[in-house]
Amino acid sequence: MQRLPILALALIAASCSQRDLEKPRIGLVPPSADAASAVIRRSIEAAAQDKAELAIADSLDRQSAQNALAEALFEKELKAIAIDPVDVSYVDPIIAQAKAKRVPIVFFGLEPPRKTMRSWDKLFFVGTRREEIGAAQGEMLAAYWKANAAADRNKDGVLQFVALTAVEDEQESSRQAEAAAKALGAAGIPNLMLAEVGVEDGIAAARKKTAALIAVFGDRIEAFVCRDDDMALGAADALKAAGYAKGKRRVPIVGASVVGVPGIPATVAAAIASEVLLGTVFPDPAAQGKAVFDLAYALARGVAPWRTGWRITDAKYLWVPCRKIAKADLPPEN
């Protein structure tokens, strides 16, 4: 057997050691530098310390700029890239460049269509499922229903609720409402969705739609399931004006915080503390940022995604759990 000279062995060992110490370069393209996306970005940066070199390009909420910035990043010998798309309808040019360079993509924030995700085996997505948010909302309502006999206004044993969904996100928010109903059923509570109403963004729009719903259904409404916290606050305003905010007439309202918001907004926390809202569901952005980095880092090193410690479904999706925030979960006042 031929033996390598000691010097050659030393050089090979040094070379391997140097490769082990090299930090892979990972691209990061958030939609903008605003507070909402900053939380996930800071979490990614914290996770990357001493592990990877990040090449960051803010796209200022313009898809054309995001595409151009991604193209420039691909020239920097990236091993992986993480992108929060400005518009999932126009990510094909980014995917084409990634395929040409053999650079895996981790999408987060906005979820590309399933057809797009199936177009290449190096595309992944990190997020929180709307179904999980809805299930958490349903669980919160179930706990309230069981603890408050007055919640069943007409004493028929059926929780009748209204769902406020988003016009621009109709399919996803409808799944959220349906998951809430399913969770209520799983808790042994028969339920009926009286109406599912699409709402434009904003508290004022939700207030107006809720007032119209109260005029139609009145006392039959026993709960509101809202796609987000702005809708929940708008619904609360209308219910208060109609006398459905306190005591036996109280109608419980559950919302959901927007991914990336740095903690529960003060207005929402105050509404929960004062029992204007029953609670909200928080898609933890810090955990999402950690998951984005863990997945991108594994891909950059050629490590199988399921070896990150996170569960991967359909070989493409990493779903980060959300948290329920009710009055008891709020930090104590100083």
N, C-alpha and C positions, 0 to 999 in steps of 0.2 A: 504494500500500500504506500503510495507516494505521500510524503509529509510536506505540508506547507512550511516555509521558513517562519521562524518566530516573528520576524518583522512583518511579514505579510499577514499573519494572524492578528497582530496588534493593529495594523491598519484597518483590517476588516472590522474588528471590534470597535475601533474609534469611529469608523464610518457609520456602523449601526447605531452607536450611542448618539452620534450627531443627529441622525434621522429621527431617533426617538425624541430628542429635545426640540426638534423643529416644531413650530406652531403652525398649524394649517391656517390658511387665509380664508375667511368666510365673509361673504358679502351680506350686507344688511340694508334693505331698502324699505323704510317705513313710508307711509303716505305723506307725513309732514312732521314737524317738530313740535306740534301742539301738546297740551297737557295730556290729552287722551291717549295718544300713541307713545308719549314719553315714558309711561310706567312700564310697558312691555319692553321698550328699548333699554331702559335702565336695568331691568332684570336680566336681559340678554347680555349687556355689558358686564354686569357683576359676575354672571356665570362664566363669561369668557376669560376673565382674568387668569393669567398664568397658564391658560390652555390653548387659546387661539388668538390670531390677529384678526380684528374686525375691520372691514372696509365699508364705511357707512356713507350712504348718499340719500339725503332727504329729497323727496320728489315734489314737495309743496302742493300736494293734493291735485296734481295734474298727471293724467295717465301718460300723455305724450312725453312729459319730462321723466316720468318713472321708467318708461321704455328706454329712453336715451341714456339715462344714468345706469340702468342695468347693463346696457350694451358696453358702456365704458368700463364698468366693473369686471365684465367677463374678460377683458384684456389684461387683468391683473393676476392671472393664474390662480383663480379661485378654486377651492376644493368643494365648496357648497355655497348656496346663496339662500337667504331668507327674505321673503317679500310679503308685505301687506298690500294687496292690490288696491289701487284707487278705483278701478272699474274692472270687475272680473270678466267682462265681455271683450276686453282688449288685451288679454295677456298672451295671446298666441305668439307675437313677435319675441317676447321674452323666453317663452318655452322653446321656440325654434333656435334661438341663440344658445340656450342651455344645452339642448341636444347636440348642437354642433360642437360644443366645447366639452361635452360629457360632464356637465356640472349639475348635480342634483339640486332641486328647488324644494324649499320648505315654505309653503304658503301659510299665512296666518291672518287673523282679522276677518276679511271677507273670503268666503269659501267659493272657489271656482266650481262651475257645474261638474257633475259627475262625469259627463262625456269628456270634458277637458282633462279631468284627473286621470281618466283611463287611457289617455293618448300616449303616455310614456310611463315606464315603470320607475322612473326617478323623480316623480312628482309626489309630494306629501302635503298634508294639511294638519295644522294644529289649531284646535279651537274647543269650544264648549257647545254641545248639542242643544238645540232649542227644545228638544224633547226632554232633556234632563232638567232644563230650567222650568218647563211646564210641570214636570213631575214634582219638583220641589215646591212650586206654587200650590199644587193640589194637596200635597202633604200638609202645608201650613193651614190651608182652609179646612182640611179634615180634622186637624187638632183643635181648631177653633170651634168647629161644628159640634164635636164631641164634648167640649168643655162648656158650651153655652146653649142651654135648651131654648133660649129665646131666638137663636139663630134660625130655627125652623118656624118661620112666620105663620104659615098656614097649617102647621102640624101634620103635613102629609108624609114626612119622612124623606122627602126628596129635596136635595139642595139645587135650587134653580139659580143659575148664574148667567152673567153676560160677559162675553169676551171682547176686549178691544184689541184689534190687530192693526198692523201697519200696512198702509196702502202700497208702499214701495217694497214691502217685504212680506207680501200676502201669504205665500206658500209656507215660508218658514214660521211666521208667527201663528198661522193656523195650526201647524203641527204642535206648537207650544201649547195652544189652548186645548187641543185634543189630548195632549199628554197630561194636562191638569185634570181633565175629566176622567181619564183612565186611572190616575193616581187616587182620585176620590173613590172610584169604584173598587180599587184594590184595598182601600181602607174600610170597605164595607158600607160606603155611603152612596145610595142611589142618587143620581144627579141628572140634570137636564140643562143643556145650553139653550137659553131662551133666544139668544141672538149673538151673532158674530159680526161685528161692525168694523170696517176699515176706517182708520183715522190718519189724517195727515200729521206730520210731525208737530209737536208743540202742545203745551198745556191748554191753550185757548181752544184748539180744535177738539181736544178730548172733552173739555168742559161742555162745549156746545153739543157734541154727539151724545154725551151722557144725559144732558137735560132732555133731549128728544127721546131717549130711551125711557127715562123716568115717566115722561108723559104717556108713553105707550103701555109700559108694563107696571108702573107704580110699585105697590107692595109685593108683587110677585118676585122682584129682584132680591135675591138673598146673598149675592156676592158678585164681585167684579174680578176678573182675571185680565191683567193688562200686559201688553207686550213689553212695555218699559215703564220707568218711573215717572216720566213726564205725563204719560197717559194716566197713570195712577193718581198723580196729583191733580190733574184736570178733572178726573172722575170724582175725586174727593171734594173739590170745590162745588161741583154741581149737586152732589148728594147732600152736602152741608146746607146749601141754599134751599133744598127741598125738604130739609128736616130729617135726613137719614144719617146723621153723624154720631149720635150719642144714645146711650141706654139701650132699651129693647129695640129701638128702631135702627140701630147701627147696622150698616151694611159693610162687611169686611172687604177690603181691597188689597190685592197683592200685585206688586210690580216686579220689575227686574232691572238691575243696573246695567249700563252699557259697558261692554268689554273695553278695558283700557282706562276707565275712569279711576283716578288714584284714590281708592277708598269710596265709602258711601258718601254722596254729596250731603252737605250740611242740611239742606232743605228736606231731603228724604229722611235723614236720621231724626230730625226734629219732628217730622210727621209721624214716624214710627213711635218715637218716645211719647208723643201726645195721643197716640192711638187713632190718629187720622188715617194712617195706613196700618194694615195688619202686619205687613212686612215686605221685604224685597228679596230677590235672589241675586247673588253676587258672583259673576263669572270671574274668578280670581286672576287678575292680569299678571301679578308677579309670578304665580305658578305657570301661567301660559308662557311668559318670557323664558322661564327656566326650561320648560318643555321644548320650546322652539330651539334654544341653543343646544340642549342635549341631543336632539334629533339631528340638527345640522352638523354638530361636532362628530357624531357617529358616522354620518354619511361622508364627511370630509376625510375621515380616516379609513373608510372602507369597511366599517363595522356594521353588522346587520342591525336595522332599526330596532328590532325587538330586544336587543341586548342593552338598550338604554335604561331599562328598568321601568319604562312606561309601557302601557298596553297599546299595541298597534292593531287596529281592526281593518279588515279588507286590504291588508298589506300597504295601506296608504294613510290611514287616519289615526291621529293621536288625540283622544278626547280628554280634556282636563276637567275634573270635577268642579262643580260650583258649590256655593255655600248659601244656606238660608240665614237671613238676618231678620229676626223679630225683636220685640222690645227687650226681651231678656238677653239678647246677644249684643246689645249696644254697650259700649264702655261706660262705666259709671261717671256721672258728672262730678267735676271737681268742686 
